[in-house]
Amino acid sequence: MFKTVDTRNNSSRGFVAVKLVIKDDDIVRKDSKYYTKEIASHKGLMHPNVVRFLYSLSLPREPERLYIVMECMNLDLFKWIRDQENFHFDSRTFQDTVKHFARNLCQGIAYCHEKGIMHRDLKPENLLIDSENTLKIGDFGMAEQFNRGNRSKLSPDEQVNIIIQAMYDMTDDEPQIVSLWYRAPELFGRQRQYNESIDMWSVGCIIAEMVRLKPLFPGESEKEQFCNVTAWLNFQQLRTSDEILKLSGLPYQDAMQEQWQQGWFELVRSCLADSSTRIVAADAKKHLWFTPTVRSQEVHNNTQ
């Protein structure tokens, strides 16, 4: 990925981001142009919380290379989290910004799901922030189209069978969708059955990471990660939200702080549920935590 001046498209207003894709067997030929699944998924999405796809091109002197041109963004969420070390958890500016970014994320992924697109690789590095402090979903390289009318949920017995089978099937060298720390439990092992709810598990991990300023499930291998997420599923079923929050070590400063903390945690907990009860994106974007307040409408730009 690199930044350059766009002399072809006046609507890009100067700089654009360019992603280089090396052509392989996954690329198909259509209307004398090469398309990847990334382009097919991304080019039709037009939403304030999705990075804008501009165009793609392949040069005659470099037929093996495909360039994807997108709107240019200031930084990614990974860098933003890393730059927050000097902020305090009880800072109202910090809290407002986290809620703002979380709302942007939920709105963006709800739109993608409405259009029949699973992102399948949500993580802080793939969430971009522009000069107006708006978070947008980018990098659709792992995206997949799905039929919204055929959304299926696994029964509890099916989930148990998949988890048991995953314990036998798991290998650390097998290609996987979704980066390890943000991967839903139903994605482990070779016998995988899943739907767009896998994106919502990633959303929950990302919101928790913004609050905690560190990853929620930082497993070093697939087996360790699998143990982490299954332990969470078992643990959260036995505890109330208040009990889990107190065990987390995050401080309560006052009643307003407690209300804010309960809000983000209830959303995260509904994302980090088993696939049969996991919140859908359309409901997540309308979560009570996002109820506007005077203060929350004045999010400060602290991405510098």
N, C-alpha and C positions, 0 to 999 in steps of 0.2 A: 504494500500500500504506500503510495506517495502522493504528494501535493503538487499541483501545477496550475498554471494559468490556462483557462479554457478560451481558445480563440475561435471555437466552432459554434458554441451555444451562448447567445447573449443573455438568456434567461438565468444562467448560472451565476451571473454577477461576479466574474473574476475567477477566484480560485475554485478548483474542484479536487476531489479525491479520486485517485485512479488505482484500481486493483488489477494486478496482473494474474491471469489464469493460464496455466499451461494446458494445452488441449490434450485430452485423453479419450478413452473409450466411452466415457459418460456423456460426451458432447455429441449432439445430433445436428445434422445439416437441415436447414429449413430456409427456403427463399434465398438461397445462396449465402446465408449467414450461419455462423455457428452459435448455438445456444447451449448453455448449461442449465441444469435445473435451478441454479441460483438466479439466472436471468429470468427464466420462465416464472419463478415464484415472485421475484422482487419487482419486476417492471410494471406489473399491474396494480401495485399498492400505492395509494395516495392518501396519506394521513399525516397530521402534524407530529405524531410520535413514531413515525417510521422514516428512516433516512431515505431521501428522495433519489430514486434511480433516474439517471439522465439518458444515457445511451451506452452502447457497446460498440467496439470496432476491432477489426483485425487488419494489420498492415500487410500489403503484398510482399514486402521484403522479410516479414516475420510471420509466415503463415501458421506456425506452431503456437503463436501467442494470441491471447484474447485479452483485451483491455475493457474493464467495466468502469464507467465513469459515473460518479455519484456526487451529491452535494458535499461540500467540505465542512467538517465539524471541528470544534476547538480541542476537545479532549474526550477520553473515554471514562467510564465510571470507575474502572480499576484505578486510574490515576487520581481521580477525585477522592476515592476512599483513602488511598495512600497519603494524600495531601491533607487529610483531616486530623493528623496526629495532635495538633495544637488546639483542637476544638474540644470542648467538654460535652459530655453526654447530655447535660441539663441545659445546654445553650439553646435558646429559643430559635436562633438563626439556624443552628444545626438541625433541630427537630423539624422546623418548617421545610427546610430543603430536602430532608429525607422523605417527608410526606409528599412533597411536590414531585420528586423523582419517582416515588412508588406509584403515585397516581398516573404519571406519564407512562410508566411501564405497563400498568394494568390496562390503560386505555389503548396503548399500541398493540398489545398481544390480543386484546379482545377484538380489535379490528382485523388482525391477521386471521384469527379463528373464524370470524364472521365471513371472511373471504375464502375460507377453506384451506388455509395455509398453516401448517405446523412449523414452527421455527426450528426446533430440535437442537438448538445449541445456544440457549440464552445463558449468558455469563457477563460479568462486568466489562470484560474487554470488548464485547460486541454491543454494548450500549453506549451511544455517543451523546455528547452534550454540546449544544451550539452556543453562540454568543449571547443568546437571550435566556440562557439557563434552562432550555428545554431538552429533556432526555428523549432520545429516539433510538429505535431498534435498528440495528444494522447487521451486516454479514449474513446473508441468506444462503450460504454455501451448503448447509445441511438441511435446508427447508424441504418440506414434502407437502404435496397437495393431498387433501382428504375429502371424503364425501360427508358433508355435514349432516345429511339425512340418515346416515348409518352409524352414528356414534354409539358404541357399545361400551358397557361397563362390566368389568369382571366381577363375578360373584365371589364371596369370601372363600369358598372352597377352591375356586380357580386360582385365586391369589396365593393361597397356601401351597397349592401344587406347583405353581411357578417358582415360588421362593425355594421350595425344597429342591426342585430340579436345578435351579440356579446354583445351589451349593455344590452340585456335582459337575455342572457344565462350565463353571467359571474359569477363564484363563486370562492372564494379564496381557497377552499379546494379541488378543482378538480385536479387530476394529469395532469401535462402538460409536453410536451417536450420542450426543450430549457430553460435554466435558465432565470429567469424573466427579468433581465436587458438587455439581448441580444436577446429577443424574437421579431420576426417580427409581424407586426400588424395583418396579416392574421391568426395568431395562437391563437388569443384570442377568447373565447367563445367555445361552443361545436360543432357548425357546421363549421368545419375547412376544407378548401380546400387549399392545398399548394403543392409546388414542391421544388426542391433543392435550389431555390433562397432564402429560409429561412436562409441557411448558409451564404449567402452574406450579409444579414442584420446584422448578428452577426459579420461578418468580419468588416463591417463599424463601428459598435459600439466599437470593440476592437482597431482598428487603432486610432479612436478618443480618446479613453481612454489612449493609449500610449502617444499621444501628450499632452493631458491635465493633465495626471497623476491622473485622477479621472474619475469615470464612467460617461457616457454621459446621460443615462436615469435611474437614481437610484430610481425607484419607490418602495414604501414600500408595495404595494398591487397590485393585478392584475388590479383593476380599476384605480388606480393612474398611473400605467405603461401604460395602454391603453390610458389614456388621454394624457400622455406625448408624445407617439409616433404618435398619430393622430394629435396632435397640431403641431408637427414637420412637418409632411407631408403637412399640410395646410400652415404652415409658409414658408417653403422652396420653395413652388410653387409661392409665391408672392414676393420673394426677389432674387436678384442676389447673386452669390457666394461672391463677394466683400463686399456687404452690410452685409451678414450674418457673414463673418469673422470679420468685424469691430465691430459688435454687440457682438461678442464672447469675446472681451476683450483681445485676444491674441495679443502681441505686434509685430509691424513691426520694425525691427532694421535696415535693409538695403534692397537693391534691391534683393540680393541673398536670404535673409531671406523671403522676400515677395514671390519670385518664389517658394521656398520650401513649404511655407505655402499654396499657391494656389494649388500646386501639390497634397499634401495629402488631402486637403479639397475637391477637385474635385473628387478624388477617393471615399472618404467617402460619398459624396453627391450622387454619382451614386449607391452606395451600399444601402443607406437609402432612396431609392425611392419606389414607390408602386410596387407591384410584376409584373405588366405588363411592366414596363420600367427599372427594376433593372438590373444592370450589371451582366453578367454571369462570372463565375470564369475564363474561358478561356480568356476572354477579360481583366479581372482585372489584371491578372499576366503580361500582356503586356502593362499596362497603361503607359502613357507618363511620369508619375512621376518616374517610375523605369528606365528611360533612363540612362545608366551608365555615370558617370563622373569620372574623376581621383580621386577626393576625396571620392566618394561614394564607390569605390572599396577598400578603406583602412579603413574598419570599425574596430574600436578599441574594445577590449574585456573589457567592463566595467560592466560585470555581477558579478564581485567578491564582 
